[in-house]
Each structure stands twice: as C-alpha cells, then as structure tokens.
Amino acid sequence: MKHIESVEEFNEIIKHEKVLVDFYADWCGPCQMLGPVLEKMSKEYEDIEFVKVNTDDFLELAKEYKIMSIPALKVFEKGKVTKESVGLLSKSELMELLDK
C-alpha cells in the first residue's frame, strides 16, 4: 500500500487500470481501524493498486474530490472515479466495492 507523496504522483497513479484511494487522516479513529484491513486486502487484490492520501497533507486533493468525511474511499479506473464510499466498511463491504 503506497502513501502518496505529491499531487503529481497521485495524478499519475490514478491513471492506472484500477486504483483504490483511501482518503484518511492520522487522527481519525475509523481511518486507523480501516488501515490494517486495506493493507491486508492490498496483498489479496494484486491487480488493484491501493494508495493512501492524508487529507491533512493534501488539502487540495481533498477539496478537488469533495472529501467531506473520512475515511473516504474512491475507486479509480483509468483516471475516472467509478465507485466511492464514506465511513468505516467491513472487509465484505470492501470486497463488494472492489468486485462490482
């Protein structure tokens, strides 16, 4: 699971085939609970890239993607958001988000 280090890096990664982006913050309890689940899933879904965007560090990305609540997950396919979810999800809900 990759932590985004620049807006440019983010913009390049989301162009890939399928990417799950976790918008989070270090102080967010539900984000901390979701992190290990996503980490494990990133090893199970090798065809999907998993990345994390700290909304405190990248306010411009949070604003651009209208992140009002975290954790916020967005699935990108070749640069376009195809699915999204807000709040803590179970592993089965995450699998459903990725498999649809």
Contact map, one row per residue, 1 for C-alpha under 8 A:
1110000000000000000000000000000000000010010000001111000000000000000000000000000000000000000000000000
1111000000000000000000000000000000000000000000000111000000000000000000000000000000000000000000000000
1111100000000000000000000000000000000000000000000011100000000000000000000000000000000000000000000000
0111111011000000000000000000000000000000000000000011110000000000000000000000000000000000000000000000
0011111011000000000000000000000000000000000000000000000000000000000000000000000000000000000000000000
0001111111000000000000000000000000000000000000000000000000000000000000000000000000000000000000000000
0001111111100000000000000000000000000000000000000000000001001000000000000000000000000000000000000000
0000011111110000000000000000000000000000000000000000000000000000000000000000000000000000000000000000
0001111111111000000000000000000000000000000000000000000000000000000000000000000000000000000000000000
0001111111111100000000000000000000000000000000000000000000000000000000000000000000000000000000000000
0000001111111110000000000000000000000000000000000000000000000000000000000000001000000000000000000000
0000000111111111000000000000000000000000000000000000000000000000000000000000000000000000000000000000
0000000011111111001000000000000000000000000000000000000000000000000000000000000000000000000000000000
0000000001111111011000000000000000000000000000000000000000000000000000000001111100000000000000000000
0000000000111111100000000000000000000000000000000000000000000000000000000001111100000000000000000000
0000000000011111111000000000000000000000000000000000000000000000000000000000111000000000000000000000
0000000000000011111000000000000000000000000000010000000000000000000000000001110000000000000000000000
0000000000000101111100000000000000000000000000111000000000000000000000000011110000000000000000000000
0000000000001101111110000000000000000000000000011110000000000000000000000011100000000000000000000000
0000000000000000011111000000000000000000000000011110000000000000000000001111000000000000000000000000
0000000000000000001111100000000000000000000000000111100000000000000000001111000000000000000000000000
0000000000000000000111110000000000000000000000000111100000000000000000111100000000000000000000000000
0000000000000000000011111000000000000000000000000001111000000100001001111000000000000000000000000000
0000000000000000000001111101001000000000000000000001111000000000000001110000000000000000000000000000
0000000000000000000000111111001000000000000000000000011100000000000001100000000000000000000000000000
0000000000000000000000011111001100000000000000000000010000000000000000000000000000000000000000000000
0000000000000000000000001111100000000000000000000000000000000000000000000000000000000000000000000000
0000000000000000000000011111111100000000000000000000000000000000000001100000000000000000000000000000
0000000000000000000000000011111110000000000000000000000000000000000000000000000000000000000000000000
0000000000000000000000000001111111000000000000000000000000000000000001100000000000000011000000000000
0000000000000000000000011101111111100000000000000000000000000000000001100000000000000001000000000000
0000000000000000000000000101111111110000000000000000000000000000000000000000000000000000000000000000
0000000000000000000000000000111111111000000000000000000000000000000000000000000000000001000000000000
0000000000000000000000000000011111111100000000000000000000000000000000100000000000000001100000000000
0000000000000000000000000000001111111110000000000000000000000000000000000000000000000000000000000000
0000000000000000000000000000000111111111000000000000000000000000000000000000000000000000000000000000
0000000000000000000000000000000011111111100000000000000000000000000000000000000000000000001000000000
0000000000000000000000000000000001111111110000000100000000000000000000000000000000000000000000000000
1000000000000000000000000000000000111111111000000000000000000000000000000000000000000000000000000000
0000000000000000000000000000000000011111111100000000000000000000000000000000000000000000000000000000
0000000000000000000000000000000000001111111110000000000000000000000000000000000000000000000000000000
1000000000000000000000000000000000000111111111011100000000000000000000000000000000000000000000000000
0000000000000000000000000000000000000011111111000000000000000000000000000000000000000000000000000000
0000000000000000000000000000000000000001111111000000000000000000000000000000000000000000000000000000
0000000000000000000000000000000000000000111111110000000000000000000000000000000000000000000000000000
0000000000000000000000000000000000000000011111111000000000000000000000000000000000000000000000000000
0000000000000000010000000000000000000000000011111000000000000000000000000000000000000000000000000000
0000000000000000111100000000000000000000010011111100000000000000000000000000000000000000000000000000
1000000000000000011100000000000000000000010001111110000000000000000000000000000000000000000000000000
1100000000000000001111000000000000000100010000011111000000000000000000000000000000000000000000000000
1111000000000000001111000000000000000000000000001111100000000000000000000000000000000000000000000000
1111000000000000000011110000000000000000000000000111110000000000000000000000000000000000000000000000
0011000000000000000011110000000000000000000000000011111011000000000000000000000000000000000000000000
0001000000000000000000111100000000000000000000000001111111000000000000000000000000000000000000000000
0000000000000000000000111000000000000000000000000000111111101100000000000000000000000000000000000000
0000000000000000000000001000000000000000000000000000011111100000000000000000000000000000000000000000
0000000000000000000000000000000000000000000000000000111111100000000000000000000000000000000000000000
0000001000000000000000000000000000000000000000000000111111111100000000000000000000000000000000000000
0000000000000000000000000000000000000000000000000000001111111110000000000000000000000000000000000000
0000000000000000000000000000000000000000000000000000000001111111000000000000000000000000000000000000
0000001000000000000000000000000000000000000000000000001001111111100000000000000000000000000000000000
0000000000000000000000100000000000000000000000000000001001111111111100000000000000000000000000000000
0000000000000000000000000000000000000000000000000000000000111111111000000000000000000000000000000000
0000000000000000000000000000000000000000000000000000000000011111111000000000000000000000000000000000
0000000000000000000000000000000000000000000000000000000000001111111000000000000000000000000000000000
0000000000000000000000000000000000000000000000000000000000000111111100000000000000000000000000000000
0000000000000000000000100000000000000000000000000000000000000111111111010000000000000000000000000000
0000000000000000000000000000000000000000000000000000000000000100011111000000000000000000000000000000
0000000000000000000000000000000000000000000000000000000000000000001111110000000000000110000000000000
0000000000000000000000111001011000000000000000000000000000000000001111110000000000000110000000000000
0000000000000000000001111001011001000000000000000000000000000000000011111000000000000111000000000000
0000000000000000000001110000000000000000000000000000000000000000001011111100000000011110000000000000
0000000000000000000111100000000000000000000000000000000000000000000000111110000000011100000000000000
0000000000000000000111000000000000000000000000000000000000000000000000011111000011111000000000000000
0000000000000000011110000000000000000000000000000000000000000000000000001111100011110000000000000100
0000000000000110111110000000000000000000000000000000000000000000000000000111111111100000000000000000
0000000000000111111000000000000000000000000000000000000000000000000000000011111111000000000000000000
0000000000000111110000000000000000000000000000000000000000000000000000000001111100000000000000000000
0000000000100111000000000000000000000000000000000000000000000000000000000001111110000000000000000000
0000000000000110000000000000000000000000000000000000000000000000000000000001111111000000000000000000
0000000000000000000000000000000000000000000000000000000000000000000000000111101111110000000000000000
0000000000000000000000000000000000000000000000000000000000000000000000000111100111110000000000000000
0000000000000000000000000000000000000000000000000000000000000000000000000111000011111000000000001000
0000000000000000000000000000000000000000000000000000000000000000000000011110000011111100000000001000
0000000000000000000000000000000000000000000000000000000000000000000000011100000000111110000000000000
0000000000000000000000000000000000000000000000000000000000000000000011111000000000011111000000000000
0000000000000000000000000000010000000000000000000000000000000000000011110000000000001111100000000000
0000000000000000000000000000011011000000000000000000000000000000000000100000000000000111110000000000
0000000000000000000000000000000001000000000000000000000000000000000000000000000000000011111111000000
0000000000000000000000000000000000000000000000000000000000000000000000000000000000000001111111000000
0000000000000000000000000000000000001000000000000000000000000000000000000000000000000000111111100000
0000000000000000000000000000000000000000000000000000000000000000000000000000000000000000111111110000
0000000000000000000000000000000000000000000000000000000000000000000000000000000000000000111111111000
0000000000000000000000000000000000000000000000000000000000000000000000000000000000000000111111111100
0000000000000000000000000000000000000000000000000000000000000000000000000000000000000000001111111110
0000000000000000000000000000000000000000000000000000000000000000000000000000000000000000000111111111
0000000000000000000000000000000000000000000000000000000000000000000000000000000000110000000011111111
0000000000000000000000000000000000000000000000000000000000000000000000000010000000000000000001111111
0000000000000000000000000000000000000000000000000000000000000000000000000000000000000000000000111111
0000000000000000000000000000000000000000000000000000000000000000000000000000000000000000000000011111
